[in-house]
Amino acid sequence: MRAARLPWALLAALILAQICYPLTGGATRAGLTVATVVLGWLLSVGHALLTRGVRTAAALVAVVTGGGFAVEAIGVATGFPFGTYDYSGELGPKLAGVPLIIPLAWTWMAWPAWLTAVRLVRSRLARIALSAVGLAAWDLFLDPQMVAEGYWTWRDATPALPGLPGIPVSNYLGWLGFAVLLAVALRPLAGPSVDRTDGRDAPMFALYLWTYASSVLAHAVFLRLPASALWGAAGMAVAAVPLAVTLWRARRDRAAAPEPAPRVDAPA
């Protein structure tokens, strides 16, 4: 039972850090950014380990953390596939020009995005597509927020989405393409246990819905980034809204189900 509570405890700590984020600034805010990413990585990898075992957790780390670092290093060095950009020094130590927390961030959200797709659709192709969109759409929140903080800068930010200057469209397309590759690679490496969901996955669904709702609120109200609030709300809604409806209906149906009749033993 204690192990089952660990994802919820990590989720609570992550939520607390995110609530504190808009209330701080400078080095404290940067520190909270790093802490949130580390907590998110521990939450997703820890949940994968506790619910699916070593193979799934190792696959998640290899595919998303390792793959995320590789594509970021290529992106910083060549400008492909996202565009030309540089990281500041505020997000901690770097390797090959990439802050080490960056691939952790994509691992944090890739796992709940995959489980959301598994919960919502059955076909393999549909799961790949929905999990990729569910992950890449998060960047409609993330990139504008991080650019506004000065954590990274684009050298050429054209063309950009309306209302989101400073970030090229190629960034979002690059992450969508890479998210597809992640989803394609995760299933064969992680094994058949990632093809189904159950009650143990509630913390991951809560994480995905919290990320969606809190990002809309934070960008619209606290961070004063209304355009990214709208773009992110529309993008992540593709997965988040059906997930919320599905979970609500399942809970309603459980509540409406008649209780089993009490067992009556025959007289001896």
Secondary structure, 3 states (H helix, E strand, C coil): CHHHHHHHHHHHHHHHHHHHHHHCCHHHHHHHHHHHHHHHHHHHHHHHHHHHCHHHHHHHHHHHHHHHHHHHHHHHHHCCCCCCEEECCCCCCEECCEECHHHHHHHHHHHHHHHHHHHHCCCHHHHHHHHHHHHHCCHHHHHHHHHHHCCEEECCCCCECCCCCCCEHHHHHHHHHHHHHHHHHHHHHHCHHHHCCCHHHHHHHHHHHHHHHHHHHHHHHHCCCHHHHHHHHHHHHHHHHHHHHHHHHHHHHHHHCCCCCCCCCCCC
